[in-house]
Amino acid sequence: MVIDLNNTKVGEIVAASPGTATVFRKLNIDYCCGGKISLAEACRGAGADPDQVMAELLWANEGTHIKFDQFEPDFLMDYIVNVHHRFLYDNLPEIEYYVNKVYTKHRERYDYLTELATLFVKLDAELMEHLPKEEEILFPYAKELLNARRAGVKPQAAPFGSVANPIRMMLHEHDGAGVILMRFREITQDYTVPESACNSHRVMLHKLKELDADLIQHIHLENNILFPKIEALEAETV
């Protein structure tokens, strides 16, 4: 991929070369919800040397990575549901257990636990409302569009008018999740374990860090790869 400092967006860079996400994560540059800004703008915001960042991105691009942008939309949707949605269904209840346990026992010792517990409840509730909207509304209709294109027929009209409408809602909800993850990082100092933390506290932070990494990748795949594919698909078939 040719990277133009002033015109290439950070989301486009990660979409074309997923290995570059490590570079942006290290600099705390948002490549999913905030992926529409140029690399130059992202570097300015992070106080990073553009030449150094460019060199690291080019090096990261040399590795062998999954090219998600080359997936067909139906395969990509199935991948997201089977990998990222499943991760949330499997892990959120366990994370909730540890957050509640550590908060109940240690909230007076660690000031950040009260805010963390409140934010986790909010994130959990929002995600459990968000996932069915994709699985039961947006994704099935996107598959109808794809099947219609393959069959060379006109698809049925969407009950929600245009895919732009649910996608707009999904993007807004992704932004909300991104804000919570950013706050998690701030109040935990990037999930740093306190020296005196008990094992449950350590497990909680480890699992929250895993949740952060998985959800960032999940949002990136949808915002920067899948949703543009769905919008393009609708433009071709409707």
N, C-alpha and C positions, 0 to 999 in steps of 0.2 A: 504493500500500500504506500502510495506517495503521500507524505504528510506536509500540508501547507500550514505553516504556523498560524497565519492569520485567518484562514478560511476553513480548515478542517476542524470539525467539532469533536470534542473528546468522546462523545458517545459513538461516533462513527469509527473512531480509532479502535475502541474496544470491540465494537461489533465485527470489524474486519480482522482483528487480531486479539483474541481474548487474553493472551498472555500479558498484554500491556496493562491489564487491570492492576497488576501488582505494583506497577510504577505509580499509578494514580492513587491507589490505596495508601501507599507509603507517604504520599504528599497530602493526604486527606482531601483530594480533589474528587468531587462527586461526579461520577461518569454515568450514573443512571438517571435519577430525577433531574440532576443539573447537567445532563449530557449535551444540551443544545448550545453550549458556549464554545467558542473557539479555543484551541490549545493556547494561543497567546493570552487570551483573557484569563484562562484557568491558571496559567503560570503567574500572571500578575496577582491574582487573588491569593495564591499560595505563597507568594514571595519567593518563587523558584526561578532559577536560571534557565531560560528557554533552551539554550544550547545544550546544557547538561540533561535536561528532561528529554530533549529530542534524541540525544545519544542513547539514553536508557531505553526509550521506546523502540528505537531501531534494533537495539540488541535483543530486547524482549520479543520482537517480531520474528527473530530468526528461529525461534523454537517451533516445535510441532504442536499445534493446538487444534482443538475442535473448531471447525469453521461453521459456527451456528448460522451465520448469514446465508449459507448455502443450503440450509434445510428447507424442504417444502413446508408451507404453513401448517398442514395437518400433522406432520411429524414433529414439528417444533411445539405445537400445542400439546401433543401427547407427551412429549419430553418434559415440558413444564409441569404438567399435571402429575405425571408419574414420578418425577424427581423432586421438584420444588414444592408443589402442593403437598405431596406425601410427606416430605420432610417436616412441614409445619404441622400436619395432622398428628404425626408421630411424636414430635418433640415439644410442642407447646405445652401439653399437659405436664410433662416431666419438668420443664423449666418452671412452670407455675408452682409446682410442688416445692422446688428448691428456693424460689424467690420468697414464697410464703414462710417457709421454714426459717430461712436466714433473717428475714424481716422480723418475724415474731420473736426470735431469740436475741437478735443483736441490733435492733433499730436504735437503741439508746447509745450504743457504742460507735456506730458508723452513721454519720448524719445523712449520707446519700441514700440509704436504704429506703427511706420513706418515699422519696421522689421516684426512685427506681421501681418500687412496687406499684405505685400509682400509674406510672407510665406503662409498665408491663401489662397491667389489667386493660388499659386503653388499647394498646397495640393488639393484644390477644383478641379482644372483642371486635376490633375493626377488621382484622384479618379473617376471622370466622364469618363475618358478613361479606367480605370482599371475594373470597374464593368461589362461593357458589354463583356469584354473578358472572364470573368468567366461565365456569364449568357448565352452567345451565342456560346461559343467555348468549354471551358473545362468542365463545368458541364453537358451539353447535351451529350458529348461523354462519360463521366464517367457513366452517366445513361445507355447509350447503353452497356457499359461493364457489368454493373450490371444485366441488363435484359438478356444479352447473357449468363452470368453465371447461372442465375436462370433457363433459358430455356435449358441449357446444349448444347449451340451451340457456334460456333466460331464467334466473333464479326467482324464487318467490320474494315478494317485498318484505323487508325487515319490519317486524312489529314495532321497532323503536326508531323507524325513519331512516337512519343511516348509521353505519358502524361508528361514525365520528361521535355520536352521542354517548354510547356506553364507553367508548375509548376515552372520551373526555372525563367521564366519571372515574374510570380506572386510574388515569394519570393523576387526578386530584387526590385520590386515595393513596396512591404510591407516594406522592409528595408528603402526605401526612405521616406515613410510615417512615420515610426518610428523615423527617424532622425528629421523630422519636429515637431512631437509631443514632443520630448525631448527638442527641442529648445523653443517651446511654454512654457513648464514648467520652463525653465531656465529664460527667459526674463520676465515672469509674477510672478516669485517666487511661482510657483505651483498654479497659478491662484488666488493669493491673491489680494483682492480688496483694492485699495488705499483709505485712509480715506476720501479724498475729492472727490471721484469718484461720478459721476452722476448715475442716475438709469440705463440709457442705457449702461454705462460702466460696471455696476454690472451685468446686464443681459448678456452682451457679454462674460464676463469672466465665468459666470455660464454655459452658453451654450458651450463654448469652453472646459470647464472641462467635461461636459457630452459627448461631441464629443470624447475627449481623452479616457475616460473610455470605451465607446462603441466600438471605433475603435481598442483599445488594445485587447478587448475580441474577436472581429471579426477576427483580424489577428491571435490571438492565436488559435482559433478554426480551422482555415484553415492550418496554418503552422504545428501545432503539432498533429492534429487529422485527419482532412479531407484529406489533401494531402498525408500523409502516407497511408491512407485507399485506395485512388485512385491508388496509385502506386502498392500497394499489389494486388489490384483488377486486374490491367493490367497484372501483373506477373502470376496470376492464370488463366487468360482467353486467353491471346494471345499466 
